Amino acid sequence: MSIPPEQHPVAVLQTLLDEAVNIDVFPAAQAVVLHRGVQVFGGVAGNVRGDTRFDLASLTKVLSTTALFLRLWTEGKVGPDTLVSRFFPNTPVGDAGATVADLLYHRSGLPPFVPFFAQALTQHPELLDATCPSATRARVRDEVIQAAAHTPLAAPPRTRSAYSDVGFILLGEILSRAANAPLDTLFSRHVAEPLDLTARFHRLTDFPADALPAPTGATRPREPAPGQETLWSNVPTQPTRLGEVDDDNAWVMDGVAGHAGLFGTAVDVARFGQAILEGCSGKHSALAPGPLWHRVLATDPLVEGSTRSMGFDSPSKVGSSAGRFLGDSPPGAVGHLGFTGTSLWVDLRRSLVVALVTNRVALGRQEVRIRDFRPVFHDFVVEALGLTATSQGTHG
């Protein structure tokens, strides 16, 4: 992408967003960059506003599930060593001795993805009706959770790192049971309100009247993602309402799950990133004290070569979505991606937060140029701010 040399350095980021929309990398985007707690960039591209919520997809895993784990760990209701069998006895993952930490580190041995929605929609086509009774949706949600719990392991716990939606479906339910409250209620109470976030779940049985986020897919179920083409067939399909979660497994769970379901803005994502920096620096944290933050963000000590910490990821050595600079010096960077085209990266040394949210799946799940766009965007952030030298930043 060509950038006029006379542009103000940070204005380059707006040009990148606009050009990506123009060449159909994604229809719309928001981005927010914070440096040392100060917003140095906020941009919008496409037919959205700054307060338009995006489907955050797997950013739910950190903004909601990992954040709630920290909160409940602080309260003593659950911890890394809590056994999955306490909540799911007589299940493969429970019988194998997996812990909450194993789920958070993605080392439980559970497979990455199972299309639970296919059986749910086949057995309960009434789910596709917007007037489907809440009792039916609640029953199906419980069926999906039980199916996740009884999923055979692909490997013994703590032997390999394998990103798993299935594990986070169970983790969300574990936190809900430990706190004796629905996951969306817990998120609102313990994360959104203290951090002043507009982010929320869109529960189908209590569908928000103002659910007008950036659009994603057009049908339910969605088209298979690349590599999923043979995993299900003969499932009834029909148009979907705007504002319903894109992820089909989260959708049959009434829109509320530990792996996906949150809708929010780039401002929401950036505020959460800033909360990470403040927690690590020892400042007052609404979620957890500093020592717990440091334990959560430490790389998995058991699985060699893993880039995972508890819930979060760190930049891989080759081809990272974080680009060439973020996390290039200790204590590194943490973040996460979302399938719909969302991401959060937090450089701990530079005190830099980069939140990027897009709806790239609205152009079809085969549109994957977001993979090329992300590292370019992140590199331009660091270069525009003059932070390529790691000595420019400080931790805290």
Helices and strands as residue ranges (DSSP letters): H 11-22, E 29-35, E 38-45, E 54-55, G 57-59, H 60-60, I 61-66, H 67-74, G 84-86, H 92-95, H 100-104, H 116-123, G 125-128, H 134-149, H 165-179, H 183-187, I 188-192, H 193-195, E 200-201, G 204-206, E 219-220, E 238-239, H 248-252, E 262-264, H 266-281, H 290-297, E 333-338, E 342-347, E 352-358, G 360-363, H 370-384, G 390-392
